[in-house]
Amino acid sequence: MEKSISEMTSNKLVIFQNKEIRRAWHEDEWYYSLVDIVEALTDSANATDYLKKTRKRDEELGSYLGTNCPQVEMSTQTGKKRKILAGNTKDIFRLIQSIPSKKAEPFKQWLAQVGHERIQEIEDPELAQERMKTLYEQKGYPKDWIDKRLRGIAIRQNLTDEWRERGISEHRDFAILTAEISKATFGMTPNEYKNHKNLPQKSNTNLRDHMDDLELIFSMLGERVTTEISKEEKPDTFDKSKKIASRGGKVAGDARVQTEKELGRPLSTQKNFLPKSNLLELDEDNE
């Protein structure tokens, strides 16, 4: 039975078509052996040679892989470490598009469907929200939690839009500002929070998919207050935005502390919603 893309990128042992796909954690995401992908999707006796010929036949692919795909150290069958051409999920999709193989056809059809849905969502943003809601329902989340989660995503989007308005666009900068809000709100950075909940660091697991109602509410409060302060003060440097992020998070942090006193228990729980089976984690902008 063929594995889906979501399973291929989340399994601890990455197997497709009875072929093992080597991977390594590189620059904060999984990178996969392109030769292994080719071997799994073709009947070629020499996958390395097939990949070379494919890159020559498709000049745009060759240029793309040469520009975007690094040499990443992985283990060989003999246990030795070798640097091999590797790509992230986006790079794998680009490679698959250039492979004329029946085995690759399901992936191409899936990509076409995703592209079609994405265009629909751009024309009608409500469709994206409905599909997201359906995915959470399929995972077994309760309706009231889903409503809060979707509201949190909208608040997060408003915040990132505000940061972009202030000239902030780098992934690393978004992560730093998000960490400032999280530290002030919960006393932990997102990575520390993942450790607190025993979530895997080396994955696309979204921390907020593993928060309960109150954790989501205080996350929303910190980000919403940060957005409002930023709109009022219009910071013109990253350092100013960083201080505002800390201030916004502190408002939520102070409220959290007071709530914990009233309830007599901490709000930052170790509870998570790890699925019993491999399911696709939603990915948001630098959460």
C-alpha positions as CSV (number, residue, x, y, z in Angstrom):
1,M,0.0,0.0,0.0
2,E,1.4,3.4,-1.0
3,K,2.3,5.8,1.8
4,S,0.9,9.4,1.6
5,I,3.2,12.4,1.7
6,S,2.0,13.2,5.3
7,E,3.1,9.7,6.4
8,M,6.3,9.9,4.5
9,T,7.4,13.1,6.3
10,S,6.3,12.0,9.8
11,N,7.2,8.4,10.2
12,K,10.3,7.6,12.4
13,L,11.2,4.9,9.8
14,V,10.5,6.5,6.5
15,I,9.4,3.8,4.1
16,F,7.8,4.1,0.7
17,Q,7.0,1.3,-1.7
18,N,9.0,-1.0,0.6
19,K,12.0,1.2,0.1
20,E,13.7,3.0,3.0
21,I,14.2,6.7,2.4
22,R,17.1,8.1,4.3
23,R,16.7,11.4,6.0
24,A,18.6,13.8,8.3
25,W,17.7,16.8,10.4
26,H,19.2,19.9,8.6
27,E,18.5,23.6,9.1
28,D,15.5,22.9,11.3
29,E,13.7,20.5,9.0
30,W,14.0,17.0,7.6
31,Y,16.0,16.5,4.4
32,Y,15.6,13.3,2.4
33,S,17.9,11.5,0.1
34,L,16.9,12.3,-3.5
35,V,18.6,9.2,-4.8
36,D,16.4,7.1,-2.4
37,I,13.3,8.9,-3.7
38,V,14.3,8.1,-7.3
39,E,14.9,4.5,-6.4
40,A,11.5,4.2,-4.8
41,L,9.6,5.7,-7.7
42,T,11.4,4.1,-10.6
43,D,12.6,0.7,-11.8
44,S,16.0,2.0,-12.5
45,A,18.9,-0.3,-11.7
46,N,21.1,2.7,-11.0
47,A,19.2,5.5,-9.2
48,T,22.2,7.7,-9.0
49,D,22.7,7.6,-12.8
50,Y,18.9,8.1,-13.3
51,L,19.0,11.2,-11.2
52,K,21.9,12.6,-13.1
53,K,20.2,12.0,-16.5
54,T,16.9,13.5,-15.2
55,R,18.7,16.7,-14.2
56,K,20.3,16.9,-17.6
57,R,17.1,16.2,-19.4
58,D,15.2,18.8,-17.4
59,E,17.5,21.8,-17.2
60,E,15.1,23.7,-15.0
61,L,15.1,20.8,-12.5
62,G,18.9,20.6,-12.7
63,S,19.2,24.3,-11.9
64,Y,16.6,24.1,-9.1
65,L,18.3,21.1,-7.4
66,G,21.7,22.7,-7.8
67,T,20.5,25.9,-6.2
68,N,18.2,24.6,-3.4
69,C,19.4,21.1,-2.5
70,P,22.5,20.8,-0.2
71,Q,24.8,17.8,0.4
72,V,23.7,16.4,3.7
73,E,25.5,13.7,5.7
74,M,23.6,10.4,5.9
75,S,24.5,6.8,6.6
76,T,25.2,4.3,3.8
77,Q,24.1,0.7,3.9
78,T,27.5,-0.2,5.4
79,G,27.0,2.3,8.2
80,K,29.5,4.8,6.9
81,K,28.7,8.5,6.8
82,R,28.6,10.2,3.4
83,K,27.3,13.5,2.1
84,I,24.6,13.0,-0.4
85,L,22.2,15.3,-2.4
86,A,19.1,15.9,-0.2
87,G,16.0,17.9,-0.4
88,N,13.1,19.0,1.9
89,T,9.5,18.2,1.2
90,K,9.2,21.1,-1.3
91,D,12.2,19.8,-3.2
92,I,10.9,16.3,-3.3
93,F,7.7,17.5,-4.9
94,R,9.7,19.3,-7.5
95,L,11.7,16.2,-8.3
96,I,8.6,14.0,-8.5
97,Q,7.1,16.2,-11.1
98,S,10.0,15.4,-13.4
99,I,9.9,11.6,-13.0
100,P,7.9,9.8,-15.9
101,S,6.9,6.8,-13.8
102,K,3.6,5.2,-13.0
103,K,4.7,5.0,-9.4
104,A,5.0,8.8,-9.4
105,E,1.6,9.4,-10.9
106,P,-0.4,9.3,-7.6
107,F,1.9,12.0,-6.2
108,K,1.4,14.2,-9.3
109,Q,-2.3,13.8,-9.1
110,W,-2.2,14.7,-5.4
111,L,-0.1,17.8,-6.2
112,A,-2.6,18.9,-8.9
113,Q,-5.4,18.5,-6.4
114,V,-3.6,20.5,-3.7
115,G,-2.8,23.2,-6.3
116,H,-6.5,23.3,-7.3
117,E,-7.6,23.6,-3.7
118,R,-5.1,26.3,-3.0
119,I,-6.4,28.5,-5.9
120,Q,-9.9,28.0,-4.6
121,E,-8.8,29.1,-1.1
122,I,-7.2,32.3,-2.5
123,E,-10.5,33.1,-4.3
124,D,-12.5,32.2,-1.2
125,P,-10.5,32.2,2.1
126,E,-13.4,30.7,4.0
127,L,-12.7,27.4,2.2
128,A,-9.3,27.2,3.8
129,Q,-10.9,27.6,7.2
130,E,-13.5,24.9,6.5
131,R,-10.8,22.4,5.3
132,M,-8.7,23.1,8.3
133,K,-11.8,22.6,10.6
134,T,-12.5,19.2,8.8
135,L,-8.9,18.1,9.3
136,Y,-9.0,18.8,13.1
137,E,-12.4,17.0,13.3
138,Q,-10.8,14.0,11.6
139,K,-8.1,14.0,14.2
140,G,-10.7,13.8,16.9
141,Y,-10.5,17.3,18.5
142,P,-13.7,18.5,20.2
143,K,-15.7,21.3,18.4
144,D,-15.2,23.9,21.1
145,W,-11.4,23.4,21.0
146,I,-11.4,23.7,17.2
147,D,-13.3,27.0,17.4
148,K,-10.6,28.4,19.7
149,R,-7.8,27.0,17.6
150,L,-9.1,28.6,14.4
151,R,-9.6,31.9,16.2
152,G,-6.0,31.7,17.4
153,I,-4.8,31.1,13.9
154,A,-6.6,34.3,12.7
155,I,-5.1,36.3,15.6
156,R,-1.7,34.9,14.8
157,Q,-2.1,35.9,11.1
158,N,-3.0,39.4,12.2
159,L,0.1,39.6,14.2
160,T,2.4,38.4,11.5
161,D,0.8,40.8,9.1
162,E,1.5,43.6,11.5
163,W,5.2,42.5,11.8
164,R,5.5,42.5,8.1
165,E,4.0,46.0,8.0
166,R,6.9,46.9,10.3
167,G,9.5,45.6,7.9
168,I,10.0,42.2,9.5
169,S,10.0,39.3,7.1
170,E,12.7,36.8,8.0
171,H,11.7,33.4,9.5
172,R,14.3,33.7,12.2
173,D,13.0,37.1,13.3
174,F,9.4,35.9,13.5
175,A,10.7,33.0,15.7
176,I,12.6,35.4,18.0
177,L,9.6,37.6,18.5
178,T,7.3,34.6,19.0
179,A,9.7,33.3,21.6
180,E,9.6,36.7,23.4
181,I,5.8,36.5,23.7
182,S,5.9,32.9,24.8
183,K,8.5,33.5,27.5
184,A,6.6,36.5,28.9
185,T,3.3,34.6,28.8
186,F,4.3,31.1,30.0
187,G,7.9,31.5,31.2
188,M,9.0,29.2,28.4
189,T,10.1,29.6,24.8
190,P,8.2,27.4,22.2
191,N,11.0,24.9,22.2
192,E,11.1,24.7,26.0
193,Y,7.3,24.3,25.9
194,K,7.6,21.4,23.5
195,N,10.1,19.7,25.9
196,H,7.6,20.4,28.7
197,K,4.9,18.5,26.8
198,N,7.3,15.8,25.6
199,L,6.8,16.7,22.0
200,P,9.5,15.9,19.4
201,Q,11.7,18.8,18.6
202,K,12.9,17.5,15.2
203,S,9.5,17.6,13.5
204,N,6.9,19.9,12.1
205,T,4.7,19.2,15.2
206,N,2.8,22.4,16.0
207,L,2.9,23.2,19.7
208,R,-0.6,24.8,19.7
209,D,-2.2,21.6,18.4
210,H,-1.2,20.2,21.8
211,M,-2.5,23.0,24.0
212,D,-5.7,22.8,26.0
213,D,-8.4,25.6,26.0
214,L,-6.7,27.8,28.6
215,E,-3.3,27.5,27.1
216,L,-4.8,28.6,23.7
217,I,-6.6,31.5,25.3
218,F,-3.5,32.9,26.9
219,S,-1.5,32.4,23.7
220,M,-4.2,34.4,21.9
221,L,-4.2,37.1,24.6
222,G,-0.4,37.6,24.4
223,E,-0.4,37.9,20.6
224,R,-3.5,40.1,20.4
225,V,-2.1,42.6,22.9
226,T,1.2,42.6,21.1
227,T,-0.6,43.4,17.8
228,E,-2.5,46.2,19.3
229,I,0.5,47.8,21.0
230,S,2.5,47.5,17.7
231,K,-0.3,49.2,15.7
232,E,-0.4,52.0,18.2
233,E,3.3,52.6,18.5
234,K,4.4,51.6,15.0
235,P,7.9,50.5,15.9
236,D,10.5,51.2,13.3
237,T,13.2,48.7,14.4
238,F,13.4,45.1,15.2
239,D,14.6,45.8,18.8
240,K,11.5,48.0,19.4
241,S,9.2,45.2,18.1
242,K,11.0,42.7,20.3
243,K,10.3,44.9,23.4
244,I,6.7,45.2,22.4
245,A,6.4,41.5,22.0
246,S,7.7,41.0,25.6
247,R,5.2,43.6,26.8
248,G,2.3,42.0,25.1
249,G,3.3,38.6,26.4
250,K,3.6,40.1,29.9
251,V,0.0,41.2,29.9
252,A,-1.0,37.6,29.2
253,G,1.6,36.3,31.7
254,D,0.3,38.5,34.5
255,A,-3.2,37.3,33.8
256,R,-2.0,33.7,33.7
257,V,-0.3,34.0,37.1
258,Q,-3.5,35.5,38.6
259,T,-5.6,32.7,37.1
260,E,-3.2,30.1,38.5
261,K,-3.6,31.6,42.0
262,E,-7.4,31.4,41.7
263,L,-7.4,27.9,40.4
264,G,-4.6,26.6,42.6
265,R,-2.8,24.9,39.8
266,P,-0.5,25.7,36.9
267,L,-2.0,26.3,33.4
268,S,1.0,25.1,31.4
269,T,0.2,21.4,31.4
270,Q,2.2,18.4,30.1
271,K,-0.9,17.1,28.4
272,N,-0.6,16.8,24.6
273,F,-2.8,15.4,21.8
274,L,-0.3,13.1,20.1
275,P,-2.2,11.1,17.6
276,K,-2.5,7.3,17.8
277,S,-1.7,7.1,14.1
278,N,0.4,9.2,11.8
279,L,-1.5,12.3,10.8
280,L,-0.5,15.5,9.1
281,E,0.3,18.3,11.4
282,L,-0.9,21.7,10.4
283,D,1.9,24.2,9.9
284,E,1.6,27.9,10.7
285,D,3.9,30.8,10.0
286,N,6.8,30.2,12.4
287,E,4.9,29.2,15.5
